[in-house]
Amino acid sequence: VVHFRSLDKPKEDDFCLEL
């Protein structure tokens, strides 16, 4: 599942892959 962490909290990665 791909969820954008930018919406939740800014991170170095635009999106994080959560298995």
CHARMM internal coordinates of N, CA and C (Angstrom, degrees):
IC EDIT
DIST 1 N 1 CA 1.4705
DIST 1 CA 1 C 1.5265
ANGL 1 N 1 CA 1 C 109.67
DIST 1 C 2 N 1.3214
ANGL 1 CA 1 C 2 N 115.10
DIHE 1 N 1 CA 1 C 2 N 130.85
DIST 2 N 2 CA 1.4691
ANGL 1 C 2 N 2 CA 119.78
DIHE 1 CA 1 C 2 N 2 CA -179.29
DIST 2 CA 2 C 1.5235
ANGL 2 N 2 CA 2 C 109.63
DIHE 1 C 2 N 2 CA 2 C -105.28
DIST 2 C 3 N 1.3191
ANGL 2 CA 2 C 3 N 116.06
DIHE 2 N 2 CA 2 C 3 N 117.68
DIST 3 N 3 CA 1.4705
ANGL 2 C 3 N 3 CA 119.14
DIHE 2 CA 2 C 3 N 3 CA 179.07
DIST 3 CA 3 C 1.5223
ANGL 3 N 3 CA 3 C 109.05
DIHE 2 C 3 N 3 CA 3 C -127.62
DIST 3 C 4 N 1.3263
ANGL 3 CA 3 C 4 N 115.69
DIHE 3 N 3 CA 3 C 4 N 136.59
DIST 4 N 4 CA 1.4529
ANGL 3 C 4 N 4 CA 120.58
DIHE 3 CA 3 C 4 N 4 CA -177.92
DIST 4 CA 4 C 1.5234
ANGL 4 N 4 CA 4 C 110.62
DIHE 3 C 4 N 4 CA 4 C -79.75
DIST 4 C 5 N 1.3241
ANGL 4 CA 4 C 5 N 115.10
DIHE 4 N 4 CA 4 C 5 N 118.99
DIST 5 N 5 CA 1.4680
ANGL 4 C 5 N 5 CA 118.94
DIHE 4 CA 4 C 5 N 5 CA 179.39
DIST 5 CA 5 C 1.5284
ANGL 5 N 5 CA 5 C 110.49
DIHE 4 C 5 N 5 CA 5 C -79.30
DIST 5 C 6 N 1.3318
ANGL 5 CA 5 C 6 N 115.39
DIHE 5 N 5 CA 5 C 6 N -15.98
DIST 6 N 6 CA 1.4678
ANGL 5 C 6 N 6 CA 119.35
DIHE 5 CA 5 C 6 N 6 CA -179.35
DIST 6 CA 6 C 1.5265
ANGL 6 N 6 CA 6 C 110.04
DIHE 5 C 6 N 6 CA 6 C -60.08
DIST 6 C 7 N 1.3235
ANGL 6 CA 6 C 7 N 116.12
DIHE 6 N 6 CA 6 C 7 N -33.26
DIST 7 N 7 CA 1.4677
ANGL 6 C 7 N 7 CA 119.48
DIHE 6 CA 6 C 7 N 7 CA -179.44
DIST 7 CA 7 C 1.5256
ANGL 7 N 7 CA 7 C 110.07
DIHE 6 C 7 N 7 CA 7 C -71.38
DIST 7 C 8 N 1.3164
ANGL 7 CA 7 C 8 N 114.46
DIHE 7 N 7 CA 7 C 8 N -34.68
DIST 8 N 8 CA 1.4641
ANGL 7 C 8 N 8 CA 118.34
DIHE 7 CA 7 C 8 N 8 CA -178.57
DIST 8 CA 8 C 1.5214
ANGL 8 N 8 CA 8 C 109.95
DIHE 7 C 8 N 8 CA 8 C -85.91
DIST 8 C 9 N 1.3201
ANGL 8 CA 8 C 9 N 116.14
DIHE 8 N 8 CA 8 C 9 N -59.55
DIST 9 N 9 CA 1.4631
ANGL 8 C 9 N 9 CA 120.17
DIHE 8 CA 8 C 9 N 9 CA 177.85
DIST 9 CA 9 C 1.5208
ANGL 9 N 9 CA 9 C 109.60
DIHE 8 C 9 N 9 CA 9 C -151.67
DIST 9 C 10 N 1.3094
ANGL 9 CA 9 C 10 N 118.28
DIHE 9 N 9 CA 9 C 10 N 137.16
DIST 10 N 10 CA 1.4616
ANGL 9 C 10 N 10 CA 122.69
DIHE 9 CA 9 C 10 N 10 CA -178.03
DIST 10 CA 10 C 1.5166
ANGL 10 N 10 CA 10 C 112.26
DIHE 9 C 10 N 10 CA 10 C -62.45
DIST 10 C 11 N 1.2988
ANGL 10 CA 10 C 11 N 116.04
DIHE 10 N 10 CA 10 C 11 N 134.88
DIST 11 N 11 CA 1.4682
ANGL 10 C 11 N 11 CA 120.78
DIHE 10 CA 10 C 11 N 11 CA 178.37
DIST 11 CA 11 C 1.5181
ANGL 11 N 11 CA 11 C 109.10
DIHE 10 C 11 N 11 CA 11 C -140.39
DIST 11 C 12 N 1.3183
ANGL 11 CA 11 C 12 N 116.32
DIHE 11 N 11 CA 11 C 12 N 167.60
DIST 12 N 12 CA 1.4584
ANGL 11 C 12 N 12 CA 120.14
DIHE 11 CA 11 C 12 N 12 CA -179.34
DIST 12 CA 12 C 1.5304
ANGL 12 N 12 CA 12 C 110.21
DIHE 11 C 12 N 12 CA 12 C -60.87
DIST 12 C 13 N 1.3196
ANGL 12 CA 12 C 13 N 116.13
DIHE 12 N 12 CA 12 C 13 N -32.96
DIST 13 N 13 CA 1.4676
ANGL 12 C 13 N 13 CA 119.88
DIHE 12 CA 12 C 13 N 13 CA 178.72
DIST 13 CA 13 C 1.5197
ANGL 13 N 13 CA 13 C 110.02
DIHE 12 C 13 N 13 CA 13 C -93.42
DIST 13 C 14 N 1.3333
ANGL 13 CA 13 C 14 N 116.21
DIHE 13 N 13 CA 13 C 14 N 137.03
DIST 14 N 14 CA 1.4660
ANGL 13 C 14 N 14 CA 120.29
DIHE 13 CA 13 C 14 N 14 CA 179.97
DIST 14 CA 14 C 1.5219
ANGL 14 N 14 CA 14 C 109.92
DIHE 13 C 14 N 14 CA 14 C -65.10
DIST 14 C 15 N 1.3293
ANGL 14 CA 14 C 15 N 115.49
DIHE 14 N 14 CA 14 C 15 N -40.04
DIST 15 N 15 CA 1.4579
ANGL 14 C 15 N 15 CA 118.23
DIHE 14 CA 14 C 15 N 15 CA 179.26
DIST 15 CA 15 C 1.5253
ANGL 15 N 15 CA 15 C 109.58
DIHE 14 C 15 N 15 CA 15 C -139.62
DIST 15 C 16 N 1.3053
ANGL 15 CA 15 C 16 N 116.03
DIHE 15 N 15 CA 15 C 16 N 155.09
DIST 16 N 16 CA 1.4548
ANGL 15 C 16 N 16 CA 120.40
DIHE 15 CA 15 C 16 N 16 CA -179.01
DIST 16 CA 16 C 1.5232
ANGL 16 N 16 CA 16 C 109.58
DIHE 15 C 16 N 16 CA 16 C -121.54
DIST 16 C 17 N 1.3225
ANGL 16 CA 16 C 17 N 115.47
DIHE 16 N 16 CA 16 C 17 N 136.16
DIST 17 N 17 CA 1.4606
ANGL 16 C 17 N 17 CA 119.52
DIHE 16 CA 16 C 17 N 17 CA -179.97
DIST 17 CA 17 C 1.5114
ANGL 17 N 17 CA 17 C 110.07
DIHE 16 C 17 N 17 CA 17 C -90.62
DIST 17 C 18 N 1.3076
ANGL 17 CA 17 C 18 N 114.50
DIHE 17 N 17 CA 17 C 18 N 116.63
DIST 18 N 18 CA 1.4541
ANGL 17 C 18 N 18 CA 118.93
DIHE 17 CA 17 C 18 N 18 CA -179.71
DIST 18 CA 18 C 1.5224
ANGL 18 N 18 CA 18 C 109.43
DIHE 17 C 18 N 18 CA 18 C -108.08
DIST 18 C 19 N 1.3195
ANGL 18 CA 18 C 19 N 116.55
DIHE 18 N 18 CA 18 C 19 N 124.03
DIST 19 N 19 CA 1.4657
ANGL 18 C 19 N 19 CA 119.62
DIHE 18 CA 18 C 19 N 19 CA -178.54
DIST 19 CA 19 C 1.5078
ANGL 19 N 19 CA 19 C 109.67
DIHE 18 C 19 N 19 CA 19 C -90.40
END
COOR INIT
IC SEED 1 N 1 CA 1 C
IC BUILD
